[in-house]
Amino acid sequence: MWADLIAKSKEGGADVIQSYQRKGISYLDLTILGVYDDLYNFEGRYDIVKFVKLVGSAGLYFHLRIGPYVCAERNFGGFPVWLRDVPGIEFRTNNAPFKEEMQRFVEKIVGLMRQEMLFSWQGGPIILLQIENEYGNIESKYGQKGKEYITWAARMALGLGAGVPWVMCRQTDAPENILDSCNAIYCDGFKPNSYKKPALWTEDWNGWYTTWGGTVPHRPVEDNAFAIARFFQRGGCFQNYYMVQLCARVL
């Protein structure tokens, strides 16, 4: 279904397909990486190379959000369950076992994309990468070790020489050479942490999940459209719908 869903995205006006490392945007049934006992699986529905190439062949760009952490909406945050059994590991902090596994994962993905000539400077569709995800929401809980971790993550990512910009979502202390971006319902007032950086809206929350006993979230499309127009009016340059739900055509 990938090719048809990508075509519908383009028909709807999209320029870029953005993906998490374990689940794709637009509700595409995409698991980019299947990991079990340290084995990487890129077969069938795990074929990230095929997916990126399909996006490129459709004339669209690609923002590959490597992570490896995804979000609370994914089981175990998107991490493989075996990761918790690594001796001495502490997730998402300045912890040697975790950083070793994370670096191996990120190096694998970047290396694969370079090997397949998928970066924009190679003629491919990938124009942006992402390291970590919304770590700024919890960084203070880790104290100094959290600051050290995010500095390490940025340095590690940049050291891979991918040749395209790296993004950190919701990371107001993102280092100078990493783009910080906004994930929220409203980002029209967002300012990056440096005047040298563009204003990116990597998750425009046009809907939300329902919590048990809570009200059903609803955002009128007119409100979303107005917020987007105001974002670009104020200097924004990149806005992503989180998420676009594509329905099958009924003949």
N, C-alpha and C positions, 0 to 999 in steps of 0.2 A: 504493500500500500504506500510505501514511501514516496515513489515518484509522483503518484496522484496527489498526495497531501502537499508535497512541495510545490507542485503546479498550482494547487488551489491557493497556497500562501502567496505565491507570486501574483496570481490573478487578483487577490485581495489587496495588493499594493505593497507587499513586503519587499524589502531590499536584502534583508539578512535573516538567516535562520540561526537561532541561538540555542545551544544545548547544554544541559548538565552532562557530567561524565557518566551518569547511570540512567538518566531519563531525558528524553528529548523534548523540545518545545512543541507547542501546538498539539499536545496530547499524542504526538507520534509515539508509536510503540517501539521505542528505541532504548536498548540497554547497550551502552557503548562498551562497557567492559565487564566481563564476567570473570571473577577471580575465585579460585578454589585451590587451596594448598599451594599458593604462590604460582599457579599456572594461569597464564593469560589466554583467554578464549576470544577470538574474533570471528567466530563462525556464525553463519545464519543471521539471526536478529541481533547479534553482537558485533556485526561487521561495520565498525565506525568508518573505515576507509570507503566502503561502498556508499555509505550515507553521505559523507562529505563530498564525494565525487558526484553523486546525484544532484546535490545542491549546486555545485559548480556548473554542471552541465545544463542546469535550468537557468543559468545566468544570475544566480544569487550569491551573495557573500555569506561567510560563516563566522560566528563567534563561538569558539570552543571553550566552554567553561569547565576546566579540568577539575577544579576542586582541590583535593579529593572529597572534602566534605560537601554535601549537597544542601540539605535542609531538614527541618523536623518533619516535613511531610513524607519523607522517605524512611523506610525501616532502617534503624541503626544509623540514621543520618546519611545513608548512602555508602557507608563503609562495609566491607565484607565482614561477616560475623567472626571469621577465624582471627581477625586482627586483635580481638580482645584477649586471645590466648597467647599472644607474644609475651614472653617473660619480661617483666618490668615496664610494660608499656603504659603510658598515660596519653590520652588523646588530646590533640590540638593544644599542645604546650611545648615548652622547651625541654623535650624528652628525647633522648638519643634513639631508642628503639622505634618510636613513632616517626621521627624525622627520617630515619633510614628507610622505612617502608614507604613513606610519602614521597621521598625523593626518587626512589626506584620507580614508583608509579608514574610520576610526572615526567621523568626522563624517558620512560617507555612510550608514553603518548606523544611527546614532542618529537622523539626520534622517529616514530612511525610516520607522523605527519611530514617530517622532512624527507624521509626515505621515499614517500609516495608523491613528493613534489606538490604538496597541498597548501603551502604557505603562499601568500599573495606575491612575495618577491620571487617565487618560483613559478608564477603563473597560475597558482591555485586560488581557491576561494577564501581561505582563512585570513581574516584581517585583524582579529583580536583573540587573545587568550585570557583566561582568568585563573588566578591562584587563590585558594581558600574561598569562603563564601560567608559574608555577613559576620565575620569574626568580631568586628567592632561592637556587636551587640553584647558580647560576653567577655571581651578581653579583660575588663577590670577585675573579673572574678579570679583571674589567674595571676594578678599582680605583675611583678617584674618579669616573671617567666612568660607571661602572655606577650609583653612587649618584645622580649627577646625572640619569641617564636615568630611573630609577624615580620620582624626584621630579617630573620633567617629565611623565611618563606619567600620574601621578595628577592633577597640576594640569590637564593637558589634558583628561582625561576629565571631571573635575568641572566644568570650564568650559563643557561642552556643555549643561548644564542639563537633563539627562535626567529628573530628578525621582525617580529610584529609586536605591538604594544601589549602589555599585561594590565589587567584590571583587577582591583579588589573592591567588591561591593560593600557599601556601608562601612568603610574603613577610613575614618577622618584623619587618622595618623599614617595613612599610606605613604611610604617613602617617596622621595622626589621623582624617581623614574617609574613609578607605578601609578596608574590612573585610579582615582577613587570615584565611585559612582553611587547613584541613588537608587534604592529599592523602596517603593512606597506607593500609596494611593495618589499622593500629590508630590510632585518633584519640581513644580514650576518655580519654587523659590530656592532650589538647590544651587549651591556654589561649591565647586571643587576646592580642595585644600591648597591650591596654588593657582595663580592667575595664568600660569603657563599650561594648565591642563584644560581640556574641553569638558563641557557639562554632559555627562552620560546618564541616561535613565535606563538602567539595565533590567528593571522589573517594574512595569506599570501594572499595579494590582487592580485589574478591572473586575475582579470577583474574589471571593474567598470561600473557604470551606465552612460548613455549619458545625458549631460546637453543640454538644449534648445539652439540651435545655435552653440554648440561646436562640436569639432571633436569626432569621435567615438573611444573610448578607445580600444586599442588593445595591448596585451602583448603576444609575441611569446612564445610558450611552452618551447622552448630551453632556453630562458632567465630565465624563472621561474625555470627550472630544474637546471641551473647553480647556481642561487642564493641559492637554497636549499642545493645543494652539498657544497657550500662554507660556508653556515651557520653551517652545521654539522662539516665540516672540522675545523672550528674555535671554536668548543666546544658546539654548540647548542645541545639540547636534546629533543625538542618537537616542531613540526611544524604542523600547521593546515591550510588546504586550505580554503580560504574564497572567494567563496564557491565552493563545488563540485556539478556540475549539472549532474544529473543522468537521462538518457533517457530510456524509456521503450524499452524492447527487441521487435524486429520485426521478426516474424517467417516467 
